[in-house]
Each structure stands twice: as structure tokens, then as C-alpha cells.
């Protein structure tokens, strides 16, 4: 949870400081540099998948 909050705040700062023209390219760089961190704990991903599955079933 704390990691996600940190990433959200970091991303907001990143958006504020980035000119529009380079935003897409910088976003790709930012995202690729974060892939390891966003691999969050396996348990966390598993719970997200289960929640998503449950919401799909309830529709």
C-alpha cells in the first residue's frame, strides 16, 4: 500500500515537472524503470487478480 502511494505521488510530481511534448516518451522511461518495483509482492498481485475476477463474475 505504501509503495503504491509513493509511486502515485512520485508520478504526480513527474507530471507537474514534465513538458507536454516529452511526456509520452518520459512516461515510457519512467514506467520501464519502475517495472521491477511494480512487480509488487506476488500475494498483492494475486489478491488484485482475485478481486478483478470477483467483480467480473458479479457483473
Residue pairs with C-beta under 8 A, 6 or more apart in sequence:
3 37
3 40
4 40
7 34
7 37
7 38
11 30
14 26
14 30
15 23
18 26
39 45
